[in-house]
Amino acid sequence: MLAEADEYLIRNTIVISFALNGQKDLIGSSIFNFSNQAYDAGINQRILVIDDDIDKKVKELARQKRIRIIDIRQIDQ
């Protein structure tokens, strides 16, 4: 999913990806692929929406790749 917002002279582009339905084992590779695709497109603001808890290693990998992780349950809040 791609979102854009124009604020005067600044244009923000955010890319959002989803890792849902028990893809816990694939989250690490999803982060690498997502990061590479966003980088190739020149998008620096990245959000990954998940529906399961992840371990500290995956959180650290996402931080290194500058991906913000949001739990789908947080969206309603």
Secondary structure as the mmCIF struct_conf table of DSSP 4:
data_model
#
loop_
_struct_conf.conf_type_id
_struct_conf.id
_struct_conf.beg_label_comp_id
_struct_conf.beg_label_asym_id
_struct_conf.beg_label_seq_id
_struct_conf.end_label_comp_id
_struct_conf.end_label_asym_id
_struct_conf.end_label_seq_id
STRN STRN1 LEU A 2 GLU A 7
TURN_TY1_P TURN_TY1_P1 TYR A 8 LEU A 9
STRN STRN2 ILE A 10 ALA A 19
BEND BEND1 ASN A 21 GLY A 22
HELX_RH_3T_P HELX_RH_3T_P1 LYS A 24 LEU A 26
HELX_RH_AL_P HELX_RH_AL_P1 ILE A 27 ASP A 40
TURN_TY1_P TURN_TY1_P2 ALA A 41 GLY A 42
STRN STRN3 GLN A 45 ILE A 50
BEND BEND2 ASP A 51 ASP A 52
HELX_RH_AL_P HELX_RH_AL_P2 LYS A 56 GLN A 64
TURN_TY1_P TURN_TY1_P3 LYS A 65 ARG A 66
STRN STRN4 ILE A 67 ASP A 71
HELX_RH_AL_P HELX_RH_AL_P3 ILE A 72 ILE A 75
TURN_TY1_P TURN_TY1_P4 ASP A 76 ASP A 76
#
